[in-house]
Amino acid sequence: MIFRTPVLLFLFCIIAIQTISPISYNREVKVMLMKDGLLSDYVNCVSQDHHNIIWIGTEFGLNRFDGIRMTAFTFDPQDTHSLSNNLIHDILPDADGQRIWIATEGCLNKYDYKTGHFIKYKHQPLKNEKAYNDIVKIIARDENSLWLASYRGGVHLFDKKTGKITWVSEIFKRVFSSDASLRVRNMMCDQNQNIWVATIGNGLIKYNIQTKQTERYFEKTASNIAFNCLFSNTKNTFWIGSNKGLIKYNTTTNSFTTDNRFSFLNQHSITDIKASTNNKELYISTDKGLYVLNSGLLDLEAPLVYKYITEGADRSGLSVAYVNNIFEDRSQNLWVCTASGGLNLLLNKPSKFEPVFRPEKNTSSERKTLPIAEDLQGRLWMGNNTESLFVSDSTKHQFAKSSICKELAKIGTTDIQSICFSRSNVLWIGTSNKGLISYDYASHELFNYNQQNSNIPD
């Protein structure tokens, strides 16, 4: 079943924080929601195919975005060529550029560009085996096969030529002797030919592809830890994101440690870790926002600098704080998959607008900044509908409430509609309920022109 909906993109601003002082991340943010064509505001994954099409996996189906229009694909019981299930966990474009692989709650799907059809591949269990078709992760093994992670069953090997799915039972049986759920969250193949399986509550499992031997880690404390993601940057080290923060694994010593440089992540549940294509930045998504790090993970000797982007009012951050997944496209735009906040796109270009003023926190949603004027000293003045006037310093970057506000309060001015300065530097204020007001800086006199004294309507 296919729907086509035009996409409307909304512009947001980002403020990011360095370890020492606040700095600007200097990226525009656009937010895609259901009203823009997304099948759900809960987005699980994003990928880009060889045609530069963006594919978006949600909890209610698959979207394809060509930069202008959003196309939707969903399960249709009357269409044998539709998706097998609407819950999308992972997307992997094939190396040949002719198809993409989709991990769904129902089974592995292949989308064929030539026919526009989805072909389904299911695990056909042997005798005394269970069928595990809830696929959560896809990794390319070589040009002819894929590794598949099943939430309940562990790992499968998929043969592209035959369409056969073979269950790697050793991983499951390392934990359970009977039917149960392994609760796989993620999977990674390291540079030493080991498959690492991250689970929720069942520890971390290593499977050697050549020897078929398995090892289980965190067995005693597994019930308290959700291992969510894995990131490998060298042959000797990789990183694990969990609900307890960031964990480092050294393959040489076969040991797990924590790095004090990342203690600020200890109170976060880390959901994804990705390196930028130029390896200059590292993206860490959490349940409380997105961290953009320098090469601290890639270069252990480098001083750590990071920017923190979270949910922000007044267009100052992500649409919601909880980030499920992150993806950097070929133009180095960053796609941020959120839980209930849609898809946030961080554009890889400087923002054309720089925020210089934001209303105070905990203010009414009715507060609006309305008129703007410049005085003879080059300062900016801004009024709003809550009897407030704000004036900048000479740099136009710092604003404070003007002392005139006390005088305005005495006459009960509550709704400033316009302001301007005369050549003699007299401030004129137009209101919706108290007529016209003038303030002379030389004499510090304020006068209210209204219906009674000047025949000017309030």
C-alpha positions as CSV (number, residue, x, y, z in Angstrom):
1,M,0.0,0.0,0.0
2,I,1.5,3.3,-1.1
3,F,0.6,6.9,-0.1
4,R,2.2,10.1,-1.3
5,T,2.2,13.2,0.8
6,P,4.1,16.5,0.3
7,V,6.6,17.3,3.0
8,L,6.6,20.5,5.0
9,L,9.9,21.1,6.9
10,F,10.2,23.4,9.9
11,L,13.2,25.4,10.9
12,F,14.7,25.1,14.3
13,C,17.8,26.5,15.9
14,I,20.4,24.5,17.9
15,I,22.3,25.5,21.0
16,A,25.2,23.3,22.0
17,I,27.3,23.2,25.0
18,Q,31.1,22.7,25.3
19,T,32.7,21.3,28.4
20,I,33.9,24.8,29.4
21,S,31.4,27.3,28.1
22,P,28.2,27.4,25.8
23,I,28.9,27.5,22.1
24,S,26.7,27.3,19.0
25,Y,26.5,24.1,17.0
26,N,25.6,26.4,14.1
27,R,23.3,24.0,12.2
28,E,19.8,24.4,11.0
29,V,17.3,21.8,12.2
30,K,14.3,20.7,10.2
31,V,11.7,18.5,11.8
32,M,9.6,15.9,9.9
33,L,6.4,14.7,11.6
34,M,3.3,12.7,10.7
35,K,1.6,15.8,9.3
36,D,4.5,16.0,6.9
37,G,4.0,12.4,5.6
38,L,5.8,10.3,8.2
39,L,3.9,7.1,9.1
40,S,4.8,7.7,12.8
41,D,6.5,10.2,15.0
42,Y,8.3,7.3,16.6
43,V,11.3,6.8,14.2
44,N,13.6,3.8,14.6
45,C,16.2,4.0,11.8
46,V,17.3,5.9,8.7
47,S,19.5,4.9,5.8
48,Q,20.5,6.3,2.3
49,D,20.6,4.2,-0.8
50,H,22.9,4.4,-3.9
51,H,20.4,6.8,-5.5
52,N,20.6,9.2,-2.6
53,I,17.1,8.3,-1.5
54,I,16.5,8.5,2.3
55,W,14.7,5.5,3.8
56,I,13.0,5.9,7.2
57,G,11.9,3.1,9.4
58,T,9.1,3.8,11.9
59,E,6.9,1.8,14.2
60,F,4.0,2.0,11.7
61,G,5.8,1.4,8.4
62,L,8.5,2.5,5.9
63,N,9.0,5.9,4.4
64,R,11.0,6.9,1.3
65,F,12.1,10.5,1.0
66,D,13.5,11.9,-2.2
67,G,14.1,15.4,-0.9
68,I,10.7,16.7,-2.0
69,R,8.1,14.0,-1.4
70,M,7.5,11.4,1.2
71,T,6.3,7.9,0.0
72,A,4.9,5.5,2.5
73,F,4.9,1.7,2.4
74,T,2.8,-0.4,4.8
75,F,1.6,-4.0,5.3
76,D,-1.5,-4.8,3.3
77,P,-3.0,-8.3,3.9
78,Q,-4.5,-8.1,0.4
79,D,-1.2,-7.4,-1.3
80,T,1.4,-10.2,-1.3
81,H,4.1,-7.8,-2.4
82,S,3.7,-5.4,0.5
83,L,5.8,-5.3,3.7
84,S,5.5,-8.2,6.0
85,N,5.1,-6.0,9.1
86,N,4.9,-2.3,9.9
87,L,7.4,-2.2,12.7
88,I,10.7,-1.4,11.1
89,H,13.9,-2.0,13.1
90,D,16.8,-1.6,10.5
91,I,17.5,-0.8,6.9
92,L,20.5,-1.8,4.8
93,P,21.0,-0.9,1.2
94,D,22.6,-3.7,-0.8
95,A,26.1,-3.2,-2.2
96,D,24.8,-3.7,-5.8
97,G,22.5,-0.7,-5.5
98,Q,19.5,-2.7,-6.8
99,R,17.7,-3.5,-3.6
100,I,17.5,-2.7,0.1
101,W,17.1,-5.0,3.0
102,I,14.6,-4.2,5.7
103,A,14.5,-5.7,9.2
104,T,10.9,-5.9,10.4
105,E,9.1,-7.5,13.3
106,G,7.7,-10.1,11.0
107,C,10.8,-11.2,9.0
108,L,13.5,-10.0,6.6
109,N,12.2,-8.0,3.6
110,K,13.9,-7.1,0.3
111,Y,12.7,-4.2,-1.7
112,D,13.4,-4.6,-5.5
113,Y,13.7,-1.3,-7.3
114,K,12.8,-2.8,-10.7
115,T,9.4,-4.2,-9.6
116,G,8.7,-2.0,-6.6
117,H,7.8,-5.2,-4.7
118,F,8.8,-6.4,-1.3
119,I,10.0,-10.0,-1.1
120,K,9.8,-11.8,2.3
121,Y,12.3,-14.2,3.8
122,K,11.5,-16.3,6.8
123,H,13.5,-18.6,9.0
124,Q,12.3,-22.1,8.4
125,P,13.2,-24.0,11.6
126,L,14.7,-27.5,11.6
127,K,13.1,-30.2,13.8
128,N,12.9,-29.2,17.5
129,E,13.8,-25.6,16.6
130,K,11.7,-22.5,17.0
131,A,11.1,-19.9,14.2
132,Y,12.7,-16.6,15.0
133,N,11.7,-13.9,12.5
134,D,11.6,-10.8,14.6
135,I,14.7,-9.2,12.9
136,V,16.2,-6.1,14.6
137,K,19.6,-5.7,12.9
138,I,21.2,-6.5,9.5
139,I,25.0,-6.6,8.8
140,A,26.6,-7.4,5.5
141,R,28.9,-10.4,5.8
142,D,30.1,-10.4,2.2
143,E,28.5,-9.9,-1.2
144,N,26.5,-13.1,-0.9
145,S,25.3,-13.2,2.7
146,L,24.0,-11.2,5.6
147,W,24.1,-11.5,9.4
148,L,20.7,-11.1,10.9
149,A,19.9,-10.4,14.6
150,S,16.6,-11.7,16.0
151,Y,15.2,-10.2,19.1
152,R,14.2,-13.5,20.6
153,G,16.5,-16.0,18.8
154,G,19.9,-14.4,18.5
155,V,21.8,-14.6,15.2
156,H,21.0,-15.9,11.7
157,L,23.1,-16.3,8.6
158,F,21.2,-15.4,5.4
159,D,22.2,-16.6,2.0
160,K,21.2,-14.1,-0.7
161,K,21.4,-16.6,-3.6
162,T,19.3,-19.4,-2.0
163,G,17.2,-17.2,0.3
164,K,17.9,-19.6,3.1
165,I,18.1,-18.4,6.7
166,T,20.3,-20.5,9.1
167,W,20.0,-20.1,12.8
168,V,23.3,-19.8,14.7
169,S,22.1,-21.8,17.7
170,E,25.3,-21.6,19.7
171,I,24.6,-18.0,20.7
172,F,21.1,-18.7,22.0
173,K,22.1,-21.9,23.7
174,R,25.0,-20.1,25.5
175,V,22.2,-18.5,27.6
176,F,19.2,-20.7,27.4
177,S,18.6,-24.4,27.3
178,S,14.9,-24.2,26.5
179,D,12.5,-21.8,24.7
180,A,12.9,-18.2,25.9
181,S,13.7,-14.7,24.5
182,L,17.3,-13.6,24.2
183,R,16.1,-10.0,23.9
184,V,18.7,-8.9,21.4
185,R,19.1,-5.1,21.1
186,N,22.0,-4.9,18.6
187,M,24.8,-6.7,16.9
188,M,28.3,-6.0,15.6
189,C,31.0,-7.8,13.8
190,D,34.5,-6.7,15.0
191,Q,37.8,-6.7,13.1
192,N,38.8,-10.0,14.7
193,Q,36.0,-12.0,13.1
194,N,33.8,-12.0,16.2
195,I,30.1,-11.3,16.3
196,W,29.0,-9.4,19.4
197,V,25.4,-9.6,20.5
198,A,24.1,-6.9,22.8
199,T,21.0,-7.9,24.8
200,I,18.6,-6.5,27.3
201,G,19.1,-8.3,30.6
202,N,21.1,-11.3,29.3
203,G,24.5,-9.8,29.0
204,L,26.9,-9.4,26.2
205,I,27.7,-12.4,24.0
206,K,30.8,-13.0,21.7
207,Y,30.7,-15.5,18.9
208,N,33.8,-16.4,17.0
209,I,32.9,-17.1,13.4
210,Q,35.8,-19.4,12.7
211,T,35.8,-21.5,15.9
212,K,32.1,-21.2,16.6
213,Q,32.9,-20.7,20.3
214,T,30.9,-18.4,22.4
215,E,31.6,-16.3,25.5
216,R,29.2,-14.5,27.7
217,Y,30.0,-11.4,29.7
218,F,28.3,-9.6,32.6
219,E,26.4,-12.8,33.3
220,K,26.1,-12.1,37.0
221,T,24.9,-8.5,36.6
222,A,23.1,-9.0,33.3
223,S,19.6,-8.5,34.6
224,N,20.4,-4.9,35.5
225,I,22.0,-3.9,32.2
226,A,20.5,-3.1,28.8
227,F,23.3,-3.2,26.2
228,N,21.9,-1.0,23.4
229,C,24.6,-0.4,20.9
230,L,28.2,-1.2,19.9
231,F,30.9,0.9,18.2
232,S,34.3,-0.4,16.9
233,N,37.0,2.1,16.0
234,T,40.2,0.1,16.3
235,K,41.2,-3.6,16.2
236,N,42.0,-3.5,19.9
237,T,39.2,-1.4,21.3
238,F,35.4,-1.0,21.0
239,W,32.7,0.8,22.9
240,I,29.4,-0.4,24.3
241,G,26.5,1.9,25.0
242,S,24.2,0.8,27.8
243,N,21.6,2.2,30.2
244,K,24.5,2.6,32.6
245,G,26.6,4.8,30.4
246,L,29.6,4.0,28.2
247,I,31.8,0.9,28.6
248,K,35.2,0.3,26.9
249,Y,36.4,-3.2,25.8
250,N,40.0,-4.0,25.2
251,T,40.4,-7.0,23.0
252,T,44.1,-7.5,24.0
253,T,43.4,-7.8,27.7
254,N,39.8,-9.1,27.3
255,S,38.7,-6.5,29.9
256,F,35.9,-4.0,30.3
257,T,36.5,-0.6,31.8
258,T,35.0,2.8,32.1
259,D,36.7,6.1,31.0
260,N,36.4,9.0,33.4
261,R,36.3,11.4,30.6
262,F,32.8,10.2,29.8
263,S,31.4,10.2,33.3
264,F,28.9,12.8,32.2
265,L,27.1,9.9,30.3
266,N,26.7,7.7,33.4
267,Q,23.2,8.9,34.0
268,H,22.2,8.4,30.4
269,S,20.9,5.4,28.5
270,I,23.0,5.4,25.4
271,T,21.0,4.3,22.4
272,D,23.5,4.7,19.4
273,I,27.1,5.6,18.6
274,K,28.3,6.7,15.2
275,A,31.4,8.3,13.8
276,S,31.2,11.1,11.2
277,T,32.3,10.2,7.7
278,N,35.4,12.4,8.1
279,N,36.2,10.8,11.6
280,K,36.4,14.3,13.1
281,E,33.3,14.0,15.2
282,L,31.5,11.2,17.1
283,Y,27.7,11.2,17.6
284,I,26.3,9.6,20.8
285,S,22.5,9.5,21.1
286,T,20.8,9.1,24.5
287,D,17.5,9.2,26.3
288,K,18.3,12.8,27.2
289,G,19.6,14.2,23.9
290,L,22.4,14.0,21.5
291,Y,26.1,14.5,22.2
292,V,28.5,15.6,19.4
293,L,32.1,14.8,20.5
294,N,35.5,15.6,19.0
295,S,37.6,12.6,18.2
296,G,37.9,11.7,21.9
297,L,36.8,8.1,21.3
298,L,38.9,7.8,18.2
299,D,42.0,9.4,19.7
300,L,42.4,8.5,23.4
301,E,45.1,11.1,23.9
302,A,42.9,14.0,22.6
303,P,41.3,16.4,25.1
304,L,37.5,15.8,25.1
305,V,35.3,18.6,23.8
306,Y,31.6,18.0,23.3
307,K,28.4,19.8,22.3
308,Y,25.1,18.7,23.9
309,I,21.8,19.1,22.0
310,T,18.5,18.3,23.7
311,E,14.8,19.2,23.6
312,G,14.4,23.0,23.7
313,A,11.6,25.4,23.8
314,D,11.4,28.4,21.4
315,R,13.1,26.4,18.6
316,S,16.3,26.0,20.5
317,G,16.8,22.2,20.3
318,L,15.5,18.8,19.2
319,S,11.8,18.2,19.0
320,V,12.1,15.7,21.9
321,A,15.0,14.7,24.0
322,Y,14.8,10.9,23.5
323,V,16.9,9.9,20.5
324,N,16.6,6.3,19.2
325,N,19.2,6.4,16.4
326,I,21.4,8.6,14.3
327,F,22.6,8.6,10.7
328,E,24.9,10.8,8.7
329,D,24.3,11.0,5.0
330,R,26.8,11.6,2.1
331,S,26.4,15.3,2.5
332,Q,27.2,15.0,6.2
333,N,23.6,16.0,7.2
334,L,22.7,14.3,10.4
335,W,19.4,12.5,10.7
336,V,18.2,12.1,14.3
337,C,15.5,9.5,14.9
338,T,13.4,10.4,18.0
339,A,10.8,8.7,20.2
340,S,7.6,10.6,19.5
341,G,9.2,13.7,18.1
342,G,9.5,12.6,14.5
343,L,12.7,12.9,12.4
344,N,15.1,15.8,13.1
345,L,17.4,16.8,10.3
346,L,20.6,18.7,11.3
347,L,21.8,20.3,8.1
348,N,25.5,20.5,7.3
349,K,25.6,24.2,6.5
350,P,25.8,27.3,8.7
351,S,22.5,28.8,9.8
352,K,21.5,31.9,8.0
353,F,20.1,33.3,11.2
354,E,21.8,33.7,14.6
355,P,19.5,33.8,17.6
356,V,20.3,36.9,19.8
357,F,17.4,37.0,22.2
358,R,15.0,34.5,23.8
359,P,12.2,35.2,26.3
360,E,12.8,34.3,29.9
361,K,12.1,30.8,31.0
362,N,8.7,29.8,32.5
363,T,6.9,32.5,30.6
364,S,3.4,32.3,29.3
365,S,2.9,30.8,25.8
366,E,1.0,34.0,25.0
367,R,4.1,36.1,25.2
368,K,5.1,37.4,21.8
369,T,7.9,39.6,20.7
370,L,6.3,42.2,18.4
371,P,7.9,45.5,17.4
372,I,11.7,46.2,16.9
373,A,13.3,49.6,16.6
374,E,16.9,51.1,16.8
375,D,17.7,54.2,18.7
376,L,20.3,56.9,17.9
377,Q,23.0,55.0,20.0
378,G,22.6,51.9,17.8
379,R,20.8,49.9,20.4
380,L,17.9,47.6,19.5
381,W,14.5,47.8,21.3
382,M,11.9,45.1,21.4
383,G,8.4,45.2,22.8
384,N,5.9,42.5,23.6
385,N,2.3,42.0,24.8
386,T,3.2,41.8,28.5
387,E,4.1,45.5,29.1
388,S,7.8,44.8,28.7
389,L,10.4,46.6,26.7
390,F,13.8,45.0,26.2
391,V,16.9,47.0,25.1
392,S,20.2,45.6,23.8
393,D,23.8,46.7,24.5
394,S,25.9,48.2,21.7
395,T,26.8,44.7,20.4
396,K,23.1,43.8,20.0
397,H,23.7,40.4,21.6
398,Q,22.8,41.1,25.2
399,F,19.3,42.3,26.1
400,A,17.8,43.5,29.4
401,K,14.4,44.9,30.5
402,S,14.3,48.6,30.2
403,S,13.8,50.9,33.2
404,I,10.9,52.4,31.3
405,C,8.8,49.3,32.1
406,K,8.2,50.6,35.7
407,E,6.6,53.8,34.3
408,L,4.6,51.8,31.8
409,A,3.2,49.6,34.5
410,K,1.9,52.7,36.4
411,I,-0.4,53.6,33.5
412,G,-1.4,49.9,33.0
413,T,0.1,49.4,29.5
414,T,-0.2,45.7,28.7
415,D,0.0,45.3,24.9
416,I,2.8,47.1,23.0
417,Q,2.1,47.0,19.3
418,S,4.7,49.3,17.8
419,I,7.7,51.4,18.7
420,C,9.9,53.9,16.9
421,F,12.4,56.8,17.6
422,S,12.1,60.3,16.4
423,R,15.1,62.3,15.1
424,S,15.4,63.9,18.6
425,N,15.6,60.4,20.1
426,V,12.1,60.4,21.6
427,L,10.7,56.9,21.9
428,W,7.1,56.5,20.7
429,I,5.1,53.5,21.8
430,G,1.8,52.4,20.2
431,T,-0.5,50.2,22.3
432,S,-3.7,48.4,21.8
433,N,-5.3,49.5,25.0
434,K,-3.6,52.7,26.3
435,G,-3.3,54.9,23.2
436,L,0.1,56.5,22.2
437,I,3.0,56.9,24.7
438,S,6.1,59.1,24.3
439,Y,9.3,59.0,26.4
440,D,11.8,61.9,26.2
441,Y,15.3,60.7,27.1
442,A,16.6,64.3,27.7
443,S,13.9,65.2,30.2
444,H,13.0,61.6,31.3
445,E,9.4,62.5,30.8
446,L,6.7,60.0,29.8
447,F,3.4,61.2,28.4
448,N,0.3,59.2,27.5
449,Y,-1.8,60.5,24.6
450,N,-5.3,59.0,24.8
451,Q,-9.0,59.7,24.2
452,Q,-9.4,62.1,27.1
453,N,-6.4,64.4,26.5
454,S,-5.7,64.2,22.8
455,N,-8.7,62.6,21.1
456,I,-6.6,59.6,20.3
457,P,-8.5,56.3,20.7
458,D,-7.2,53.8,23.2
